[in-house]
Amino acid sequence: MTMSDLFPQNLPLEVACALDQCLVELQSQKFSERIHEHDATLWPGDANEIRQRLGWLHVYETMMPHRDTLSSFAEQVRLHGFKNVVLIGMGGSSLGAEVLNRVSETTAGYPKLHVLDSTVPSAVRALTTSIDVEQTLFVVASKSGGTLEPNLLYDHFWHEAVRQTGSGAGVQFVAITDAGSSLERLARERGFRNVFLNPSDIGGRFSVLSLFGLVPGVLLGLDPTQLLEHAHVMQKRCATIHTIENPGAWLGSYVAGCARSGRDKLTILTSPRLKSFGLWAEQLIAESTGKEGKGIVPVTDEPLLPPTAYSSDRAFVYIRLRGDQCTDIDEHALALTQSGHPCTVLEIGNAYDLGNEFYRWEYATAAVGALLGINPFDQPDVQRAKDASTEMLQHYETHRQFPAIQGLVVAEELLHAAAPPDYVGIMAYLRQTPELDEVFDSFRRRVSENLGGIATTLGYGPRFLHSTGQLHKGGPNRCILLQIVCAHKNDVSIPGTNYSFGVVADGQALGDLHALQSLNRRVARIVLDDEDPALLAQALKHIA
């Protein structure tokens, strides 16, 4: 039985027509030829800057010369006997590696990979106490070297490593960055084990197949050659000039066509082991398209609803790992199709097939930008949030407290007026745990059921600031946002500063809140005494 037999492609007529029109537009624009020639006029925005963001198109040719170095590095780490690897990075520097981590699992004899992309002190403390620092390799990943979170997390673990192992702690650290960055200088000054310099024209959310994804991948025991060769298969297929035969152009046309048909809530379903792929795709789509009042809203890891319960602003993509236990989601995807919702299914055979899928989605996102008139390669409102957070921390350093919050609305009132095509975005500055996930799942289901099938999203801070944060501020003003913060009873100090991780997390939350308010976004705030799931459930009980 073929995939088309399992999941027939019965698109609603208006979506099918819009998809066909998008394919025709890409064909008439000669999109495939022009993107591979780095023709920046396909998108609005600074042409020179766009050209400097297109290196991912030729990632196979760029990365293959590194394969022996990567394999040798992984073997050295294995022979050294490191038990753990901690990857410190935000957004595009960590989300792709987490997908590889979840799908491939650790190969026997290789260290266990942990990804830390949170400044919430309970998350920092939990990881610190769960590892033996002396037997841990720390990978600091930052394109610019100037990103706040990885720099502070590096300071924390450097202090721990020096305290436990002495002046030779540099051999426990690896850097992935651009040439000439502050991180490269620091790494060389402190004698890091390795410094991997990524091509400057590959970065951020398009960097998973570059050194930002390959270095963690080889530490899991993955073969970089196989991963790149799988990506190269998709790279060649996306080079065809006939858009109907181009998998990336087709997916981009599907997403853009659905959006043009009023279905801009792209709901991503995944089989269990591909759950983290949704977070990677969420960042890619939200940060690339959410600007100028436009954008696709990616909805990931949402509780499944009956097909008739979804509103008409939904489109679905189901990414399926062959051999995964996903009967329930298979049945759900088929029911969606039979109920008249657009739902396309993409199947992945194994971890190396992720190379194909990463490339397909990057290409599709570039196509969506061209079709919707958006520059997919900048992120102006991410910088807005960073600047606001910096201002909050500066205020705290001067006054030893944060400025008062003005103009807040009550969460119950905010959600009471919500209805599709709005969406509800939960922004949780908490340590992610299965228990909290369960509370949020219940809340998201209740919100959708009580508010006409409205879409819901969930982001843990500060990770989402490098992802859906751009969409919240730059995309359509259809978001109803709920910020959740908590007191930090077991805070963690940061070496070399006069504040703690709790202060940083609170400053980032306040900075984002002020940025959202300045743009007249609808946002409410809940403050918990701690991260107890029972307290969270009680706080959310009467909101919707």
Phi, psi and omega per residue, in radians:
M1 nan 2.337 -3.097
T2 -1.551 2.931 3.074
M3 -1.041 -0.685 -3.131
S4 -1.153 -0.492 3.059
D5 -1.237 -0.712 -3.140
L6 -1.218 -0.720 -3.054
F7 -2.305 1.426 -3.114
P8 -1.070 2.457 -3.080
Q9 -1.559 1.367 3.140
N10 -1.816 1.429 -3.103
L11 -1.366 2.516 2.998
P12 -0.962 2.569 -3.025
L13 -0.978 -0.771 -3.088
E14 -1.151 -0.593 3.105
V15 -1.252 -0.754 3.125
A16 -1.041 -0.725 3.122
C17 -1.161 -0.734 3.140
A18 -1.155 -0.690 3.094
L19 -1.068 -0.827 3.136
D20 -1.050 -0.708 3.135
Q21 -1.122 -0.678 3.106
C22 -1.122 -0.736 3.103
L23 -1.076 -0.710 3.114
V24 -1.104 -0.726 -3.138
E25 -1.118 -0.782 3.125
L26 -1.091 -0.693 3.114
Q27 -1.109 -0.793 -3.095
S28 -1.197 -0.518 3.090
Q29 -1.360 -0.145 -3.015
K30 0.968 0.816 -3.026
F31 -0.997 -0.826 -3.059
S32 -1.076 -0.803 3.136
E33 -1.113 -0.760 -3.021
R34 -1.258 -0.649 -3.137
I35 -1.182 -0.626 3.135
H36 -1.308 -0.265 3.010
E37 -1.617 0.099 -3.129
H38 1.035 0.753 3.094
D39 -1.396 1.759 -3.047
A40 -1.267 -0.191 -3.123
T41 -1.317 -0.022 3.014
L42 -1.134 -0.379 -3.079
W43 -2.273 2.716 3.000
P44 -1.261 2.823 3.078
G45 2.005 -3.092 -3.093
D46 -1.207 1.967 -3.052
A47 -1.086 -0.716 -3.119
N48 -1.133 -0.704 3.134
E49 -1.161 -0.714 -3.137
I50 -1.088 -0.753 -3.140
R51 -1.040 -0.532 3.136
Q52 -1.396 0.058 3.140
R53 -2.022 0.214 -3.009
L54 -1.888 0.213 -3.129
G55 -1.112 -0.411 -3.136
W56 -1.086 -0.400 -3.129
L57 -1.063 -0.530 -3.057
H58 -2.054 0.631 -3.004
V59 -1.106 -0.553 -3.140
Y60 -1.076 -0.885 -3.120
E61 -1.116 -0.616 -3.088
T62 -1.312 -0.659 -3.008
M63 -1.610 -0.465 -3.093
M64 -0.979 -0.649 3.102
P65 -1.094 -0.247 -3.122
H66 -1.592 -0.099 -2.935
R67 -1.105 -0.680 -3.126
D68 -1.207 -0.705 3.099
T69 -1.079 -0.741 3.139
L70 -1.125 -0.782 -3.131
S71 -1.138 -0.693 3.109
S72 -1.128 -0.726 3.108
F73 -1.062 -0.810 -3.126
A74 -1.079 -0.679 3.132
E75 -1.172 -0.676 3.086
Q76 -1.072 -0.749 -3.139
V77 -1.139 -0.727 3.135
R78 -1.100 -0.795 -3.121
L79 -1.184 -0.509 3.109
H80 -1.126 -0.516 3.102
G81 1.645 0.305 3.064
F82 -1.015 2.362 3.129
K83 -1.584 -0.484 -3.071
N84 -2.390 2.648 2.935
V85 -2.158 2.241 3.055
V86 -1.888 2.029 3.088
L87 -1.629 2.090 3.140
I88 -1.871 1.960 -3.124
G89 -3.017 2.888 -3.129
M90 -2.183 2.561 3.011
G91 1.039 -2.157 -3.093
G92 -1.119 -0.270 3.124
S93 -1.463 -0.106 -3.077
S94 -2.415 -0.525 -2.996
L95 -1.147 -0.690 3.107
G96 -1.142 -0.704 3.104
A97 -1.096 -0.608 3.117
E98 -1.160 -0.605 3.077
V99 -1.101 -0.855 3.108
L100 -1.016 -0.685 -3.132
N101 -1.085 -0.789 -3.059
R102 -1.302 -0.601 -3.065
V103 -1.449 -0.754 -3.051
S104 -1.430 -0.554 -2.994
E105 1.094 2.895 -3.061
T106 -1.370 2.302 3.063
T107 -1.317 2.501 -3.131
A108 -0.938 2.296 3.130
G109 1.640 -0.203 3.130
Y110 -1.774 2.713 -3.111
P111 -1.224 2.818 3.080
K112 -1.462 2.350 -3.101
L113 -1.679 2.274 3.025
H114 -2.081 2.348 3.090
V115 -1.875 2.178 3.110
L116 -2.039 1.950 3.131
D117 -2.322 0.726 -3.116
S118 -2.438 2.480 3.017
T119 -1.747 0.027 3.094
V120 -1.104 2.167 -2.986
P121 -1.026 -0.593 3.131
S122 -1.134 -0.559 3.097
A123 -1.246 -0.722 3.122
V124 -1.129 -0.787 -3.127
R125 -1.145 -0.734 -3.095
A126 -1.066 -0.765 -3.141
L127 -1.223 -0.743 -3.106
T128 -1.019 -0.727 -3.095
T129 -1.415 -0.216 -3.096
S130 -1.596 -0.159 -3.096
I131 -2.041 2.752 2.949
D132 -1.613 1.861 -3.024
V133 -0.984 -0.654 -3.106
E134 -1.145 -0.400 -3.120
Q135 -1.923 0.489 -3.079
T136 -2.140 2.390 3.012
L137 -1.751 2.287 -3.121
F138 -1.884 2.139 3.142
V139 -1.884 2.008 -3.130
V140 -1.756 2.030 -3.035
A141 -2.052 2.021 3.134
S142 -2.757 2.061 -3.121
K143 -1.038 -0.869 -3.078
S144 -1.489 -0.447 -3.036
G145 1.406 -0.066 -3.064
G146 -1.931 0.141 -3.101
T147 -1.280 2.317 -2.993
L148 -0.998 -0.942 -2.974
E149 -1.071 -0.919 -3.135
P150 -1.106 -0.557 3.113
N151 -1.130 -0.755 -3.137
L152 -1.246 -0.672 3.096
L153 -1.159 -0.654 3.046
Y154 -1.048 -0.824 3.137
D155 -0.969 -0.723 -3.126
H156 -1.095 -0.878 -3.066
F157 -1.330 -0.517 3.038
W158 -1.086 -0.776 3.117
H159 -1.047 -0.752 -3.140
E160 -1.138 -0.732 -3.106
A161 -1.171 -0.756 3.121
V162 -1.122 -0.705 -3.132
R163 -1.090 -0.622 -3.050
Q164 -1.667 -0.500 -3.044
T165 -2.093 -0.164 3.075
G166 1.611 -2.822 -2.982
S167 -1.225 -0.254 3.135
G168 -1.581 0.390 -3.052
A169 -1.132 -0.304 -3.102
G170 -0.997 -0.493 -3.116
V171 -1.212 -0.178 3.101
Q172 -1.644 0.121 -3.063
F173 -2.192 2.528 3.103
V174 -2.334 2.496 3.101
A175 -2.057 2.456 2.943
I176 -2.147 2.072 -3.022
T177 -2.836 -3.134 3.038
D178 -1.512 2.685 3.072
A179 -1.090 2.390 3.091
G180 1.484 0.010 -3.131
S181 -1.318 2.871 3.078
S182 -1.119 -0.531 3.105
L183 -1.192 -0.677 3.089
E184 -1.073 -0.783 -3.137
R185 -1.072 -0.789 3.141
L186 -1.069 -0.782 -3.099
A187 -1.076 -0.697 -3.128
R188 -1.285 -0.652 3.123
E189 -1.120 -0.629 -3.040
R190 -1.737 0.123 3.017
G191 1.216 0.782 3.100
F192 -1.053 2.620 3.131
R193 -1.006 -0.793 3.128
N194 -2.524 2.596 3.005
V195 -2.214 1.943 -3.139
F196 -1.721 2.075 -3.119
L197 -1.751 1.987 -3.106
N198 -1.456 2.607 3.047
P199 -0.981 2.378 -3.056
S200 -1.184 -0.339 -3.124
D201 -1.610 0.195 3.008
I202 -2.208 2.212 3.129
G203 -2.982 3.081 3.053
G204 1.021 -2.402 -3.021
R205 -1.257 -0.158 3.100
F206 -1.797 0.325 -2.945
S207 -1.857 0.118 -2.982
V208 -1.104 -0.541 -3.135
L209 -1.595 0.084 3.055
S210 -1.660 -2.885 -3.109
L211 -1.078 -0.411 3.128
F212 -1.140 -0.490 3.049
G213 -1.762 -0.576 -3.054
L214 -1.254 -0.645 -3.134
V215 -1.098 -0.907 3.050
P216 -1.069 -0.607 -3.127
G217 -1.059 -0.803 -3.122
V218 -1.210 -0.466 3.086
L219 -1.242 -0.287 3.025
L220 -1.525 -0.127 -3.102
G221 1.705 0.132 3.109
L222 -1.319 2.587 3.101
D223 -1.524 1.996 -3.093
P224 -1.093 -0.559 3.141
T225 -1.109 -0.812 3.139
Q226 -1.097 -0.742 -3.136
L227 -1.083 -0.767 -3.139
L228 -1.210 -0.646 3.130
E229 -1.156 -0.644 3.059
H230 -1.133 -0.724 3.086
A231 -1.091 -0.623 -3.101
H232 -1.157 -0.571 3.077
V233 -1.035 -0.822 3.121
M234 -1.215 -0.640 3.108
Q235 -1.003 -0.770 3.139
K236 -1.205 -0.671 3.123
R237 -1.157 -0.578 3.133
C238 -1.415 -0.055 3.087
A239 -1.555 -0.141 3.136
T240 -1.127 2.505 -3.090
I241 -1.444 -0.204 -3.136
H242 -1.613 1.881 -2.980
T243 -1.089 -0.546 -3.127
I244 -1.137 -0.402 3.133
E245 -1.765 0.060 -3.051
N246 -1.751 1.908 -3.043
P247 -1.049 -0.649 3.122
G248 -1.223 -0.715 3.106
A249 -1.144 -0.667 3.126
W250 -1.127 -0.820 -3.133
L251 -1.118 -0.738 3.101
G252 -1.074 -0.692 3.121
S253 -1.189 -0.618 3.082
Y254 -1.108 -0.845 -3.114
V255 -1.130 -0.831 -3.132
A256 -1.177 -0.688 3.122
G257 -1.106 -0.721 3.069
C258 -1.077 -0.754 3.132
A259 -1.082 -0.741 3.112
R260 -1.122 -0.405 3.123
S261 -1.584 0.181 -3.136
G262 1.515 0.088 -3.138
R263 -1.848 1.291 -3.058
D264 -1.704 0.085 3.070
K265 -1.697 1.580 -3.074
L266 -1.382 1.798 -3.055
T267 -1.607 2.027 -3.028
I268 -1.743 2.025 3.062
L269 -1.732 2.477 3.115
T270 -2.422 2.652 2.955
S271 -1.233 2.811 -2.928
P272 -0.893 -0.814 -3.058
R273 -1.314 -0.191 3.105
L274 -1.723 0.205 -3.088
K275 -0.921 -0.732 -3.101
S276 -1.231 -0.359 3.066
F277 -1.062 -0.600 3.099
G278 -1.043 -0.713 3.117
L279 -1.154 -0.687 3.103
W280 -1.114 -0.834 3.137
A281 -1.141 -0.606 3.107
E282 -1.014 -0.838 3.134
Q283 -1.098 -0.800 -3.103
L284 -0.993 -0.830 -3.059
I285 -1.326 -0.835 -3.053
A286 -1.142 -0.808 -3.081
E287 -1.284 -0.473 -3.117
S288 -1.427 -0.629 -3.008
T289 -1.869 -0.260 -3.030
G290 -1.486 1.381 -3.141
K291 -2.788 2.859 3.124
E292 0.995 0.543 3.138
G293 1.284 0.157 3.129
K294 -2.031 3.070 3.006
G295 2.527 2.680 3.017
I296 -1.653 2.341 3.113
V297 -1.724 1.820 3.091
P298 -1.359 2.300 -3.136
V299 -2.021 1.990 -3.048
T300 -2.126 2.635 3.028
D301 0.939 0.618 3.122
E302 -1.477 2.471 3.063
P303 -0.997 2.452 -3.106
L304 -1.243 2.371 3.095
L305 -2.009 2.776 2.999
P306 -1.015 2.482 -3.099
P307 -0.909 -0.617 -3.127
T308 -1.261 -0.219 -3.109
A309 -1.480 -0.278 -3.114
Y310 -1.358 2.513 3.095
S311 -1.351 2.981 -3.031
S312 -1.428 0.128 3.095
D313 -1.689 0.243 -3.067
R314 -1.720 2.527 2.869
A315 -2.326 2.642 -3.021
F316 -2.222 2.486 2.925
V317 -2.246 2.252 3.116
Y318 -1.957 2.061 -3.135
I319 -1.856 2.044 -2.900
R320 -2.062 2.257 3.067
L321 -1.653 2.058 -3.120
R322 -1.039 2.273 -3.141
G323 1.610 -0.175 3.100
D324 -1.297 2.740 3.108
Q325 -1.458 1.629 -2.995
C326 -2.423 0.594 -3.120
T327 -1.025 -0.748 -3.117
D328 -1.074 -0.724 -3.106
I329 -1.301 -0.602 3.026
D330 -0.968 -0.869 -3.117
E331 -1.117 -0.656 3.137
H332 -1.148 -0.775 3.140
A333 -1.097 -0.712 3.116
L334 -1.140 -0.713 3.129
A335 -1.129 -0.640 3.095
L336 -1.065 -0.812 3.130
T337 -1.065 -0.779 -3.124
Q338 -1.195 -0.379 -3.139
S339 -1.570 -0.004 3.077
G340 1.685 0.114 3.062
H341 -1.508 2.473 3.026
P342 -1.214 2.204 3.135
C343 -2.568 2.072 3.081
T344 -1.948 2.565 -3.026
V345 -2.070 2.264 3.086
L346 -2.098 2.301 -3.081
E347 -1.982 2.400 3.108
I348 -2.000 2.318 -3.086
G349 -1.444 -0.705 -3.087
N350 -2.811 -3.037 -3.085
A351 -1.043 -0.624 -3.098
Y352 -1.252 -0.434 3.051
D353 -1.140 -0.283 3.049
L354 -1.045 -0.507 3.079
G355 -1.012 -0.779 3.072
N356 -1.033 -0.831 -2.979
E357 -1.260 -0.681 3.070
F358 -0.982 -0.827 -3.086
Y359 -1.158 -0.758 -3.132
R360 -0.985 -0.802 -3.078
W361 -1.228 -0.612 3.071
E362 -1.114 -0.795 3.136
Y363 -1.116 -0.768 -3.139
A364 -1.057 -0.680 3.141
T365 -1.148 -0.687 3.059
A366 -1.085 -0.685 3.119
A367 -1.166 -0.714 3.094
V368 -1.026 -0.742 3.113
G369 -1.018 -0.775 3.140
A370 -1.140 -0.674 -3.098
L371 -1.285 -0.543 -3.111
L372 -1.752 -0.002 3.125
G373 1.242 0.730 -3.106
I374 -2.168 2.482 2.994
N375 -1.441 1.873 -3.070
P376 -1.393 0.016 -2.984
F377 -1.900 0.060 3.044
D378 -2.034 3.025 -3.092
Q379 -2.677 1.117 -2.998
P380 -1.057 -0.592 -3.067
D381 -1.471 -0.240 2.951
V382 -1.135 -0.741 3.104
Q383 -1.136 -0.616 3.099
R384 -1.017 -0.780 3.133
A385 -1.169 -0.681 3.106
K386 -1.072 -0.773 -3.131
D387 -1.118 -0.712 3.134
A388 -1.142 -0.673 3.102
S389 -1.132 -0.721 3.108
T390 -1.057 -0.735 3.119
E391 -1.084 -0.696 3.125
M392 -1.119 -0.750 -3.136
L393 -1.186 -0.637 3.082
Q394 -1.134 -0.701 3.094
H395 -1.100 -0.717 3.140
Y396 -1.133 -0.742 -3.135
E397 -1.080 -0.603 -3.115
T398 -1.388 -0.740 -2.978
H399 -1.914 -0.098 -3.095
R400 1.042 0.405 3.001
Q401 -2.792 2.840 3.118
F402 -1.563 2.733 3.097
P403 -1.150 2.715 3.131
A404 -1.146 2.603 3.116
I405 -1.567 2.328 -3.126
Q406 -2.063 2.647 2.922
G407 1.254 0.427 3.136
L408 -1.329 2.557 3.049
V409 -1.884 2.848 -3.130
V410 -1.419 2.351 -3.062
A411 -1.025 -0.723 -3.122
E412 -1.042 -0.733 -3.131
E413 -1.171 -0.677 -3.111
L414 -1.109 -0.829 -3.100
L415 -1.321 -0.438 -3.133
H416 -1.063 -0.562 -3.104
A417 -1.612 0.082 -3.065
A418 -1.432 2.512 3.069
A419 -2.865 2.640 3.065
P420 -0.970 2.504 0.188
P421 -1.553 0.376 2.941
D422 -1.118 2.910 2.933
Y423 -2.430 2.681 -3.134
V424 -1.813 2.128 3.132
G425 -1.928 2.122 3.118
I426 -1.699 2.194 -3.108
M427 -2.059 1.750 -2.965
A428 -1.868 1.928 3.058
Y429 -1.544 1.176 -3.093
L430 -2.383 2.818 3.027
R431 -1.324 2.183 -3.117
Q432 -1.220 2.209 3.070
T433 -2.397 2.767 3.086
P434 -1.015 -0.588 -3.117
E435 -1.186 -0.735 3.092
L436 -1.212 -0.673 3.081
D437 -0.984 -0.709 -3.126
E438 -1.125 -0.706 3.111
V439 -1.123 -0.774 3.139
F440 -1.163 -0.643 3.082
D441 -1.016 -0.804 -3.137
S442 -1.100 -0.738 3.136
F443 -1.143 -0.767 -3.129
R444 -1.109 -0.701 3.100
R445 -1.085 -0.782 -3.125
R446 -1.102 -0.736 3.130
V447 -1.075 -0.832 -3.126
S448 -1.100 -0.769 -3.104
E449 -1.169 -0.621 -3.074
N450 -1.511 -0.263 -3.044
L451 -2.142 0.754 2.968
G452 1.196 0.534 3.127
G453 1.357 0.384 -3.131
I454 -1.017 2.479 3.119
A455 -1.286 2.543 3.078
T456 -2.246 2.531 3.055
T457 -2.210 2.724 3.123
L458 -2.362 2.193 3.061
G459 -2.294 2.347 3.062
Y460 -1.596 2.278 -3.130
G461 -1.533 2.664 0.025
P462 -1.534 0.151 -3.074
R463 -0.955 -0.766 -3.029
F464 -1.190 -0.307 3.094
L465 -1.058 -0.472 3.122
H466 -1.663 0.275 -3.058
S467 -2.446 -1.747 -3.125
T468 -1.221 -0.220 3.089
G469 -0.972 -0.647 3.082
Q470 -1.124 -0.768 -3.141
L471 -1.114 -0.740 -3.129
H472 -0.978 -0.684 -3.043
K473 -1.678 -0.608 -3.050
G474 -1.773 -0.277 -3.090
G475 -1.467 -2.921 3.136
P476 -1.047 2.514 3.139
N477 -1.415 1.046 3.107
R478 -1.982 0.124 -3.067
C479 -1.595 2.413 2.997
I480 -2.070 1.918 -2.870
L481 -1.910 2.413 -3.141
L482 -2.148 1.903 3.133
Q483 -1.621 2.269 -3.118
I484 -2.136 2.128 3.140
V485 -2.234 2.937 -3.138
C486 -2.532 2.826 3.007
A487 -1.264 2.656 -3.086
H488 -1.978 1.671 -3.052
K489 -1.338 -0.418 3.107
N490 -2.190 1.283 -3.060
D491 -1.272 2.892 -3.135
V492 -2.230 2.147 -3.134
S493 -1.304 2.777 3.138
I494 -2.009 2.081 -3.117
P495 -1.000 2.423 3.068
G496 1.422 0.071 3.098
T497 -2.252 2.970 3.082
N498 -1.900 0.476 3.040
Y499 -2.457 3.098 -3.006
S500 -2.062 3.035 3.046
F501 -1.113 -0.582 3.076
G502 -1.070 -0.738 3.098
V503 -1.111 -0.736 3.135
V504 -1.089 -0.848 3.142
A505 -1.050 -0.748 3.122
D506 -1.150 -0.669 3.108
G507 -1.143 -0.670 3.110
Q508 -1.171 -0.714 3.113
A509 -1.112 -0.786 3.140
L510 -1.162 -0.705 3.113
G511 -1.057 -0.756 3.122
D512 -1.160 -0.699 3.112
L513 -1.031 -0.813 3.135
H514 -1.116 -0.698 3.123
A515 -1.097 -0.742 3.125
L516 -1.140 -0.749 3.131
Q517 -1.110 -0.650 -3.130
S518 -1.150 -0.368 3.130
L519 -1.770 0.202 3.107
N520 1.050 0.613 3.023
R521 -1.407 2.607 3.135
R522 -1.487 1.938 -3.034
V523 -2.478 2.395 3.049
A524 -2.142 2.928 -3.020
R525 -2.431 2.373 3.058
I526 -2.133 2.297 3.133
V527 -1.990 2.139 3.130
L528 -1.772 2.692 3.084
D529 -1.251 -0.555 3.035
D530 -2.811 -2.959 -3.036
E531 -1.646 0.398 3.121
D532 -1.101 2.151 3.131
P533 -0.986 -0.590 3.140
A534 -1.138 -0.681 3.101
L535 -1.142 -0.722 3.113
L536 -1.097 -0.787 -3.137
A537 -1.054 -0.712 3.127
Q538 -1.141 -0.718 -3.127
A539 -1.148 -0.562 -3.095
L540 -1.580 -0.137 -2.938
K541 -1.016 -0.733 -3.002
H542 -1.895 0.218 -3.089
I543 -1.340 -0.679 3.137
A544 -2.563 nan nan
